[in-house]
Structures are given as C-alpha cells and as structure tokens.
Amino acid sequence: MTADGVLQLGLYVVVVIALARPLGGYMARVYQNQPFGLERVLSWLERLTYRLAGVRPDQEMGWTTYAVAMLLFNVAGLLALYLLQRVQGVLPLNPQGFGAVSTDSAFNTAVSFATNTNWQGYGGETTMSHLTQMLGMTVQNFVSAATGMATLVALVRGFARRSASTVGNFWVDLTRSTLYILLPLSFFVALVLVSQGVVQTFQPSASVAVVQPIAYDEPVTDDGKPVLDDQGRPRTRKATLTEQILAVGPAASQVAIKQLGTNGGGFFNVNSSHPFENPTPLSGFVELLSILLIAAALCHTFGVMVGDPRQGWAILAAMTVMFVGLLIVCVVAEQNGHTLVRPGVDQSASALSSGGNMEGKEVRFGIVGSALWATATTAASNGSVNSMHDSYTPIGGLVPMWLMQLGEVVFGGVGSGLYGMLVFAIIAVFVAGLMVGRTPEYLGKKIEAHEMKMAALVILIPPAVVLIGTAGAVLHPAAQASMQDAGPHGFSEVLYAFSSMGNNNGSAFAGYAANIPYVNTTGGLAMLVARYWLAVPTLAIAGSLARKASVPGGPGTLPTHQPLFVGLLIAVVVLVGALSFLPALAVGPIAEHLMLVTAPGGD
C-alpha cells in the first residue's frame, strides 16, 4: 500500500470519527426534545405535520403500538411506490415517455426502497420517470431511513427508562428524524454536489457531439424487423456516430439522501461511478463521508441518551476496529491482484498507475478509492458503488460480502446498524454472564429469557434468509441461467445477491442478471423478512427493557465501556458471521482464490 493510500484511508476514518461527537450530540437533543437550534425555524412545520396527520405528539406508545404504527406506515409507502411505478406512463414529469414497470420488478423495487435496501434490478435512467424518481424513490429514501432511526431511538429509551410502559411515539420520532436531521443534512450535501457538477434538472437528456466520430455497421430494418440477405444473415449498412445522448435529471437531490440515509440506489445505472453522480474528488469524499456519518454519530447519541457517553464510544470502537481491519484486507487484496496474472505483466503501483487489479474500477478512483468505497458501502447498509464488485479478486470481493453477512452491524444502516449491534451487545453480556455464573446485565438492566429469545431471532433470521435464498436460486433453472459465470465465481454472484437483499444492503456482483420474475419475487420477500422480522423483535426488547427497574452494578458486573468488552463484542460478531457463512464462503470466494493461486502461471 502506498503512502498516498494510507493517508487517504486515515483521513477518511479520522474525519468520520471527528464528526460523530457533534452530530451525535445534536441528534440526542433532537430526540430528547431539548433545545438544538433548528426548532426555532422549523417547529411550525413540525406542528403543522402533526395537525394534518391527526397525531398527538404528547401521547406515547407501548412497544406493540409503536411496532404496528411502523409496519402500517411502511406498508402504505410500499403500496404507494408500487402503484406509482405501474402508472408512471400516464403521469406527468415523464419526458422520456417511459411506460409502466413490470409487475415483478415494481414489487421488488417497492420493497427494496421501503426497506432501505435499494436493490436495483433496473437501470434508473432508462426505466423510471422523473416523477417516480422524486416522489417515489427519494421520498422512500427519507422515510425508510427515518424508520430505522425511530426504531433505534425506541430501543435506546428501553435502556434509559426505568419501570416504564412506553418507548416513545413513532410518528414524532419519524417526523423529527426527517425534519431536523435528514432534510437539513441532505439540503447541505445536495448543494455541495451541485457545486461540483452533479446534475439537477428536469430536462430528459442532453445531445452532445462525440470527440471522435465512430464508423460502425448499422442493421437494416423494415417495420422494426431485421432485413436478411440471400444467405439469411441480417443486412447492415455503414453509418457514422457523430453525437450521443446523455441522460440527465434531478440527480443531486436523490444522491444526497441515498448516501446519508444509507439507501444507495443510484439515479444512474452505474451508480456513483457515473460522472454525473460523482464528478470530482471532493464530491466523492463528501458522498463517501455521508455513507458512515449518521451511523457513526448515532453511537454517541446512544451514549448521551443512556447517560453514559462512554457506552456509545465503546460500540463505535468495536465498529471501527472491524471496519479498519477488513478495509486493509480489501485494499491489500486488490493492490496485490497482479500476483494472479502471468509473469512479466507490470502492474506495480507507481506515479502513473494504481497497480494491482484495476478491472472494473475507474482510473480516477484507483485501487484505494474503490476498495474504500466497497468496504464502506457494505459496512453500512448503503449499497452504492463506484466500482464493479464482481471484478474484485476473490479475497477482495469476500470482504464486502462478509461485511453484509455479519448482519450490517459494522456501522450498518442509519438506526438499523446500531440496534443490530446493541442486540449483539446483549448476547455478549449474556455470554460473559454464563462464564462467571451470574445473571447478565447491560446498562443496569437484567438480560433474561425474553430478551435472549428476541435477540436470537435478530441474529438468526438474516443468515437463514441468505442461505435459503441462495440455495433456491442455484437450484432454479431461470436463476441458474442468470449467472454470468460457472463454478465458484458464479456461486459467489448468487451468494452475494442474497447476502445483499437478505441484509438490506442493495449492492451486487454485476455479473448476476437478477431482473427476472423468480429473483424479483424471492428477493423481495427476503428484503421484507430481513427488515421487519428484525425491527419487531428489537421493539419487543425495547418494551421489555423499559419495564424493568435499574439494577445497581456490583463487583461482578462486566464494565461495558472498557476494551475488554469491546474485544468480547467483536469476537461475538465475528464468530456468528464465521460460523453461519464459512461453509458457503468456502465453496465460493475461498475456493476461487485457491484455484487462482494454484493454477499454473497464475491463470
């Protein structure tokens, strides 16, 4: 790894950690209804929202009511987005004249954006109208992120409250997350992106002259059908390409929230590698920073709300250690990809070349910029990409795949990542309690049978969804035909796809053509289960903890803000991920790596 690469990685991690404290403190004041500044400007809009929706902000909810409200709101958003896609052909703001999206693709997309996954089996600029992008995708980017944040806040209140029967008001938490956190940040980031050249327009396309005209053979058609010659082959005629049509649209506003809300769905098909989404080094750094910003800051929010900021920093430390360790593995694997090619090919890093495995990567990002993005986007449940993960080396591709398989708790989605990690913290103190022979406690609350049953659901459902979905896809004929490659890499493409959908990430190994009815349907079901079958047990834990009285710590209580607990938490997360997915990884990327390093001549 070069000195420039080390500096780039170090700067990114330092800036993310440095911003966690101020933003986390701000969000804690928002959720605790303390003065935070923006309420002086926007409180009228908050009150108007409650009045129009018939919400009583002072009326709190038990966990069951909170969960029902969350589910009903998300179902309504899912249905609205599905309907919008099906009728977009007759709606305004459709300058390209796109027709209705197919039934299975519309279902998959609606589920994807409602669950904060943003898995895309379609090309945004060739499928969705401007209205669908703005009113459908962008709105869901906001409210799906706010739903995760609201669920987290309910869980944090469960830890913080004593002998209480309520965990907050879902509608208030949803509104305040959107109005005071996501909207202001998105507005600022969108302005920065527009200043860097990210497009924001209602125009359908732009026609520009090519730098160098290109001659090509154009098929001859008659009424849309190919004309054949005497030998039955399609006739062609010489033609010259002198201009190209560039798709544009209201991209900057969607890119800002897709990164901040860990949504990830691109306005353009090639996502953040497209120069209209990510044109400059500054735009790339801002977008990359946005991916982890809120997720990291929520750790400090958690510490402040439970009355001990050290608890939040311990969780953030565990996340950061895992992130940095896997980031180094990914960068080194890609930087040393030249060891897998024939001797004599010069792919060493230099002033003129990034070196290593540059297949599927933009020259302007290089190895480090691409691997950093791949690691960050899968550590968070973001899923945006600036390179093609399918082209990574087997070990380089294993890193983003395994980060998803860990349950998206290494930063993870906004809200959902931290409440997943807190469930692992509950399991960690339970394991520690078993080792010393006493009832486990976390933040002054006894961890008993009910919490452990709910925690077991949270950690076991994603692996089940991923492995069952993968098994079904490799057995189904249509899904098999969608695999670009055979052997271990083809299996890795399928495993990655269901790891992504089954953990609400949304990125993909692009070699897997997943926009078919079977994968759209099973993938949609996987995303639904992975989102809500985890959120509801989390809220059940919140309600149970809120009802408990505080237990004073004693000599045998495990300090959960010290390095010992950080190490135990990391071990629990890694062991669950390793034990759940090691057999599948062994026949996918691990087998592919062994085949490459043992092949004669590096082939």
PyMOL commands that set and color helices and strands:
alter all, ss='L'
color gray80, all
select helices_A, chain A and resi 3-31+39-53+63-86+88-90+103-114+124-127+130-160+170-196+251-260+271-273+281-305+309-335+337-340+366-379+389-391+394-405+416-436+449-475+477-481+487-501+517-547+563-586+589-598+600-602
alter helices_A, ss='H'
color red, helices_A
select strands_A, chain A and resi 205-219+221-222+225-226+236-247+441-442+445-446
alter strands_A, ss='S'
color yellow, strands_A
deselect
rebuild
show_as cartoon
